[in-house]
């Protein structure tokens, strides 16, 4: 896959997360957070069923290669989504989303440096500093 296509996919993904967060916030004006999460989960289940359908020949490989790390990955994303939706109910989207988006990469970079021994470049370090500053300003 070319670098340009990969970048386009990441940008499209960010746009989908952004519009999804906006739609979640609009739903939270009229519905309790647990109902909004269940609707989000139904959408996620739809995507999961499509993946299962199109890659059904590989399902046995997924089962054979099951790891607790993979399960924990999904569990943390699910719980994180629930917590985000609850927070979004009580915080303006203009604060909750940037706070989430600024802390998310910060935590990933730090965990990657500590556990995967990835090198933090000057630019990445500068990004971490700005992410901490952004999170501080948003929370303040």
NORNORNOR-V483072 format. One record per pair of residues at least 12 apart in sequence whose C-alpha atoms are under 8 Angstrom apart, sorted by the first residue. I is the first residue (numbers start at 1). J is the second residue. If there is no record, write none. Layout:
BEGIN
I,J
I,J
END
This chain:
BEGIN
21,93
21,97
22,93
24,36
24,85
25,85
25,88
25,89
25,93
28,88
28,89
29,89
33,85
33,86
33,89
34,82
36,85
37,81
37,82
37,85
95,138
95,139
98,135
98,138
99,134
99,135
99,138
99,139
102,131
102,132
102,134
102,135
103,131
103,132
103,135
106,128
106,131
106,132
END
